[in-house]
């Protein structure tokens, strides 16, 4: 082994000193960021108290409305319509339709799709 390589590997300690200085700088930046965060947090408004929390309306919570909706009819023309030529500028308009009974589970059936079994009786 050549002694020149040993001298280069040993160095003068400048690399180690640079790493120590870089480490001190990183720690100082982290400490500064922590104190900056504390200052920003102090300027924020306080959290709302229990009395300031939102409350449901007097009539109770709002319920969803279930209704059958029917789409507006498409106008019959000889040429293709673009969205801006449609009623309400391309949004599909709807209107309230006749009430329609929703299909329910029949007590005498099995309740399973395509089971073919005798059911619950």
N, C-alpha and C positions, 0 to 999 in steps of 0.2 A: 504494500500500500504506500502511496506517495504521501510525504509529509505536508505537501502543499494543500492537499485535500483536508488534512487535519486542521491546518491553520484556518482555512475557510470555514470549516464546520464549527470551530470554536468561536470565531467571530470576536467582536469587541463588546458585545452586550447591548449594542444599540437596538437590535431587533426586539429584545426582551423589554427594554425600556419603553419602546414605542407601543408594545402591546399593553403594558401597564397604564400608560397615559390614555390609550384608547379605551381601556376598561373604566378608568376613572371618569372619562367624558361620558360614556354611556350611562353610568350610574348617576351622574349629575343630571343628565337629560331626563332620566326616569323620575328622579326625585322632583325636578321642576315640573314635569307633567302631572305628577300627583298633586302638588300644591295648586297648580292651575285648575285642575279638576275640582278641588275643594272650593276654590273661590267661585267658580262657575256655579256649583251646586248651591252655595249660599245665596246667590242672586236669584235663584228660581223661586217662584211662588210656593208656599207651603201646600202640602197635600190637603184635599178637602176633608172636612170632618164628617162624622156620621150624619149630622143634621143637614149638611150641604149636598149629600148624595141625591141623585134623582129618584123620584117616587113614581109609582104607577098612577094613572089617572083615577079620579074619584069613582068612576063607574067600573073600575076594575081593569084588568089588562085588555088590550085590544084583541079581538078574536078575528080569525080569518073568515072571509066570506066565500062560501062555496056556491057557485052558480054555473050553469051550462052556458058557454059562449059560442056563438055562431059567427063564422067569418063573413065579411062582406063579399058580395058577388063580384067576380072579375068582369069588367066591361068587355063585351064582345065587339071586336073591331077587326078590320081586314089587315091591319099591320101590327107588328109587335110593339107593345108599349114599353117604354123605359120607366125606371122608377119615379122620375120626377113628373111623369104624366099620370100616375096613379093617384087615387084619392088619398089625402093626408101625406103626400110626398113619399110614397113607397112603403110607409108603415102599414102593416096589415091591420085594417080596422076590424073591430068586432062589435057585436051587439049582444044583449042578453037574449038567450033563447028560451024555449019552453023547458020547464023543469023535466028532467029525465031521471028515472029511478036507476040508481046504481045497482049493478048485479051484486047480490049478497050470497053468502054460503048457505046452501040449502041443508036443512037439518037431516034429511034422509040420504044425502049423498056422502061420498067418502071424504070429500074435501081435498082430495089430491088430484093433480092433473093427470088424466089418462090412466088411472090405476085399474079401472074396470072392476074393482072390488064391490062387494055387496053394500058397502056404506056403513053407517053407524048404527043400523038397526039389527 
